[in-house]
Amino acid sequence: MTLVDALKDPARKARVVEACAQLVDDEVARTSGLVGMAVRAGFKTVRSLNPRFVPRAVEVLLPDFAPAIDPHYARARESGDVKAWFASNAGTVADALLAVTDARAARADHAVLLKVYRSLRGRARDHVIEAVPGLARIVVEHVP
C-alpha cells in the first residue's frame, strides 16, 4: 500500500495529521541556541495568526507530501527496515519534502507567512533531516 492510498481513509489521515503536527511541535521545541530562538519566534508569530496553523498546514500539504514520499517509502519497505532506511537517507527525504513546501511558497501570497518561511528556509533542510526519523515512525505506525 502506498502512502497516497493509506491516506484515503479519513480516520487514518486524521491520525497522521495529528501525529505530524505533534512531530513539528516537538522538533520546534527541541531547537536550541540562536537558531532555535529564531525558529520558535517564527512559529510563535505564525501561531498568533492562527493557533491551528500547524495541523492545518499538515492537512493541506499532506496530499502533496504523500506522493513525494511514496518512492522513498517503497525503497524503504524493500530494504526491510523502513526506519533505518529513512534515517540513512534523511537528506534525500528532506529534499523531497522541501521541494513541496518551496513550490507552495512560490505560489503563496500571505506576506507574513512568506516572510517567516523565507527567514527559516536557509536552515530548514537541517531541521527536516532531524525530523525524518520521526516521520518514519509515523509512517510505520499508520500505514499498513
HELIX and SHEET records of a PDB file:
HELIX    1   1 LEU A    3  ALA A    6  1                                   4    
HELIX    2   2 PRO A   10  ARG A   30  1                                  21    
HELIX    3   3 GLY A   33  LEU A   49  1                                  17    
HELIX    4   4 PHE A   53  SER A   79  1                                  27    
HELIX    5   5 VAL A   82  SER A   88  1                                   7    
HELIX    6   6 ALA A   90  ARG A  107  1                                  18    
HELIX    7   7 ALA A  111  HIS A  142  1                                  32    
END                                                                             
